[in-house]
Amino acid sequence: MSVPVRIMPLEHYEGLDLPAYQTEQSAGMDLRAAVPDNTPVMIPPGEWRLIPVGIAIALPDGYEAQVRPRSGLAAKKGVTCLNTPGTIDADYRGEIRVNLINHGKEPFIVQRGERIAQMIIAPVTQAVWQVSDSLDETGRGSGGFGSTGV
């Protein structure tokens, strides 16, 4: 299934490839860092930075974009997205930025054009609350954290 999404590359995106799926069956398309060539961003261990990706999008009504970590970056460098998934609502028109955190032991340098996250386009379901005096009984009941085992 595919859905048309309008994309607006910003001035500082010039020369970078549009977000793209890396394989035919990929769910997410890679987002690239739109930092200046001569000014990479250094993320010290334990710190985070908002990294611009140089694009704005217009999602159709009823869709969202989710920004998620790239598994390879997390596995190899300990770098991931701080709020995962980050949600881009259909009515947001600003630049997409990725909040990267360095959980590794070494500083991580974000270079221009580096693939730093992935973006998934997904349909949205909005809840309609139905206020009730009681809820259906279940085997779990009100058991919270750890109540179903380790």
Secondary structure, DSSP 8 states (H G I E B T S, - for coil): -----EEEE-GGGTTS---EESSTT-SSEEEE----TT--EEE-TT-EEEEE-SEEEE--TTEEEEEE--HHHHHHH-EEESSSSEEE-TT--S--EEEEEE-SSS-EEE-TT-EEEEEEEEE---------S-----SSTT--TTTT--
